[in-house]
Amino acid sequence: MADKLKIGIIGCGGIAFGKHMPSLAKIAEAEMVAFCDVEEHRARQAAEKFGAPGARTYTDYARLLEDDSIAVVHVCTPNDSHADITVAALEAGKHVMCEKPMAKTAEGARRMLEAARRTGRKLTIGYQNRFRTDTQYLHKLCAGGELGELYFAKAHALRRRAVPTWGVFLDEEKQGGGPLIDIGTHALDLALWMMDNYRPKTVLGTAYHKLSSRENAANAWGPWDPARFTVEDSAFAMITMENGATILLESSWALNVAQDGEAKVTLCGTEGGADMWDGLRINGEKHGKLYLNQVQLSGKGVAFFEGNQESEADLEARRWIDCILRDEEPIVKPEQALIVSEILEAVYESARTGQAVTFP
């Protein structure tokens, strides 16, 4: 077998251990040979668990990027360092998978895209929800025109009480925001991708700090410290597109709502609609009657057979490595991820000023 594609991991925290490294470890054509984290023990732990024989560890990502044998870098750090590390990695000749969101700011995301174009290296962003079975199926329906013109959508990212209390999630300086930039970004990415519409016109947004100032024992990950909770607890937006389409975006880590769920979309088109609130449902009208169809997505139904479905994280990693080996475009294009970041920034600006933001 030819030499394996050599990968370096920058940032050995929860998302690296929970998603990136386990999925990459399943790919025969690739191996992780270098690990970097500001806390040396985490880099060593990652190397011991996922590294190839002789894997190296660093606390300075610039030293990892000096290794010419590394072809691919995964950036799994807090949002405020995404742009600088990604640009440096691209300029060092590496292909880059950066965890979502693309960057803390739209300006940082634009720098990343410019560096990818200038260097000719591949860049993708970790929107793994595109690789779920339901989203893959729904995207095929949308691309095939079965729902007609999609002119209204809702992007859902709602939790009742599931505020992440570890790491830097509550730190606005490190992250750039709270649930909007953390989980709202996934829902917005799905809505834009399903509609194949990346030309926003205006954004009117609101953000709230209503529950963050209160201690809450019902939180899924234990009580949060109100003094450390410097990001919003909820954010909402109405986004109008150049072609007249409308997207409503809702995001929250803590909201008094009976029905919660994240990385879900509701779509309304001229020929039909779809939603993800009770599995994947398709609705429309045929022969003078309304219908609501539940899509069966699992491989179950045959005795003793469970089907062979990869997780979205495994499929994301495999498709990413395949696009490098085959010199193809990544599924998640940086141009698309940039629009997500620009809209998120517009929501925060609108919430801060009380005015709608108009795109040039």
N, C-alpha and C positions, 0 to 999 in steps of 0.2 A: 504493500500500500504506500502511496506517496506520503510525503511528510504531512503531518496534520497542520491545520490552520491554528496558529498560536494566538491565544487571547490573553489580554491583561485586564484585570478587574480593578477599577479605581473606586473605592468606597465599599467597605465590607460590613455594612450594617444590615438592617432587617430586610430591605428589598433585595439585596444581593443574596443573602442566605435563603430567603423565602421564595425567590422567583428566578433570578438570573442564573446563579451557579448550579442549582439542582437541574435546571433544564439544559444548560450547556453540557453538563456532565453526561447526558444521555446521547450526545451527538458524537458518533464514531469518528467523523472527519475533523473534529476540533479538540483542542486541549487547552486548559488554563495553565499558563506557565508563570504568571506574575500577579501579585496581589498588593494593593496599596491602601493604607488607611492611616489617618492621623493618629489613631491608637494602634500601636504596633502589635499588641496581642491579638487584635481582631484580624489583622492581615495574616498573622501566623496561624490562627485558628482556621481561616479560610483555606490557606495553603495545605494544611494538614488534612482537611476534609475533602477538598475538591481539586487540589493541585496535581499536576503531572510530577513524576519523579524529578527532583531537583528544582522545584518551583521556587521562585525568588519572592521576597517580601520587601516592601518599601514603606516609608512614611512620607516621602516626597514624590508626587506623581511625575514630576519632571524627570526624575531618574528612571522611572519605569518607561517613559516615552523615549529614552535614549536607546533602548534595546531594539535594534533593527529587525530582529527575528519576529517581533510581535506585529501581527498584521491587523488585529482587531482589538479595540478597547471598548469596554462597557463602563459607562459613567453612572455610578449609583450613589452620588453624593447629594447633600442638601441643594435646594434649588438655586441658591445664590452663587454656587460655583459651577453650575452646568456649562455656562457659556465659555468661561475662561479655560476650563479643562478640555472641553470639546474642541475649541478652536486650536489649542495647543496640540491636541492629539491628531487632528486633521493635518495640521502643518508639519507634524512629524511623520506623515505618510500613513497614518492608521485609518481604517474604516471605523466608524463610531456608532454604537448603539447607546443613546442617552435616555435615561429614565425620564418619564413625564414629570412635570410639564417640560416643554422644550427648554425654557429658561425662566428665571425669576421675572425678567422684563422682556417686552417685545423688542427692545433694542438689542438685548443679548441674543435673542432668537435670530434676529436679522444678521448679526455677526456670524452666527453659526452657519446659517444658510450660505452667506457670502463665502465663508472659508471652504465649505464643501464644494461649491462651484469652482472656486479658484484652484483648489488642490486636485480636483477630480476624484476625491475619495467619497465613499458612500456614507451617508448619514441617515439614521432613522431614529424614531422616538418611541418609547415603550408604551404605546397604547394597546395593551394586550387584549382588551375587550373586543377588538375587531376580530379576534381569532376564536371567539366562542362559537359553538355550533349554531345557536339561535341567530347571532349577528351575521355569520357567514351566509346562512340561508336567507335571511331577510335582505341582505345586500344584493344577493342574486335576483330576488324578486324586484327590488327597486331598479337595479341596472337593466333588467329585462323589460321595464316599463309596465309591469303588471299592476302597479298602484297608480299609474298615470303620472300627471304632473304633481309633484309634492310641493304644496304651497303652505302647509302649516305643520309644525312639529313641536313637541315638548321634549326637553332633555331633562331627565330626572336623576337627581343624586341626593337622596334624602335619608337621613338616619334620625331615629327618635332620640337616642342617647348613646352615641358611639364616638366620643371625642378621643382621638389618639393622645394619650398622656405621656408617651415616651419620646425620646429624641428631641427634635427641634420643631415638631409640627405646630406648636403654639407660638413660635417665635417669628414675628412678622419680618424682622430683619433678615433672617436666614431663608425663610420660605416665600416671602412676598405676599402671603395671604393665608387664609384658612381653608374651609371646605370648598370654596369656589375653585381655587387653584389646585387643590388636592384631589377631590373626587368629581367636582363639577366639570373639570377638564375632560374626564373620560366621557361623560354624558354628551358634552358639546361636540367632542370629536366624532362620536357615533352619529349624532344628528346631521352634522355637515357631510359626513362620509355617505350616509344613506341618501341624502338629498343631492349629493354631488354638486354642492353649491358652496363656493368659497369666496363669494363677493358680498361682504356685509356693507350695508349702507348706514344704518344708525343703530346705536345701542343706548338703551335707557336702563340703568341698573340701580339697585338698592343693596345695602349691606347692613347687618344688624349685630349688635353686641348686647342682646337681650338676656341670654341665659348664661353667658360666659362669666358674668360677675357673681354668679351664685354657685356655691359648692353643691355638688350633686352626687349623692351616693349611688344613684341608679345607673350611673355610666358603665358601659360594658367593660371598660379598662380601668375602673376605679375612679375615685373622685379627682377632678382636676383642681389645680391651684389657680384661683381667679387672678392672682397677681402675675402669673406667668402667661395667662391667656390674652395675648396681645393682638390676635387676629380675629376676624369676624366669626360668629358662630353660624350665621346664615347669610346667603346672598342670592338675589334673584334678578332676572333681566328679561327684557323684551328686545329681541334682535330682529331688525328688518333687513332684508337682502335687496340687492339692486333689482332683481326681477320681481319684487313685490312679495316674496315669501316671508313668513314670520316664524321665528323660533322663540319659545318661552323656555328659559333656563331656570331651574330651581336646584339649589344646593344647600345642604345643612348637615352639620355633625350632631346638632341637638335641636329638635323641633317637636312641638306638641302636635303630632300627626299620627293618625291610626294606621295608615298604609305607608310604609317606608320601603325604600329600595334604591339601589344606585346602579349607574351605568345602564340605564334603561331609556328607551325612547318610545314616544307615541308619534305616529306618522299619519297624516291625512292627505290623500291625493284625489285626483279627479276620478280615478277608476276604482279606488278602494283605500283601505286604511289598515294600520297594524298597531299593536301595542304589546308590551312585555310585562304587564302587571300580573297576569295569571298564566305563566308560560308565554309562548308566542302565539298571538291570536291575529288572524287576518279577517277583516270584515269588508262587506261590499253589498252589491245588489245584483241579482241574476234572475232572469225570467219574472220580473215584477215582484220579487221577494227579497227581503234583506237576509243576509247570512252572516254567521260568525263561526269561523273554523278554527279549531285548536290544532296546531301543528305538532305532530309527534316527532320529536327530535332524537330520542334515545334509540340505541340499537336493540333494546329489549323487545320482547314480543314473541321470541322463539325460545322454546324450552332449552335451558342450559347454555344460552348464548347471550352474552352481555354487550356484544359489539366491541369495536376497537376505536375508541375516541380518545385522541390526545387532549390534554388540558390546553387551555388557551396559552399558558406560559410556555409549554413544551412546543406547541405549534409556532408560536411567535419566534422562539429561538431557532427552530429548524428552518423556517422560511427565511430568516435573516441570514443564517450561515449559507443556505442554498443560493441566495441572491448574490453573495460574494463569490462563491465558487463558480457560479454560472455567469457572472457579470451581468446581472439583471437589476432592474430597479427594485428598491424595497417596497413592501406593501404599504407601509406608513411613510409617506414622502415628507421631507422636511418642509416643503412649500405649504403642505396642508397643515402641519403642526404649527407653523408660523402664524397662520390665520387664527388658529385656536388661541394662541398666546396674545395676539393683537386684540381679539374680542374680549378675553379675560381682563386685560389691562383696561380696556374701554369700560367694562362693567365697574371696575374699582374707581376709575376716574369719574364716571357718572355718579356713582354713589357718594363720592367725596364732594362733588360740586353741586349736585342736585340738578344737573343739566344733561340732556342727551348728548352723546358723542357722535359726530358725523365723520365717516371715513372719507378720505380724499377721493 
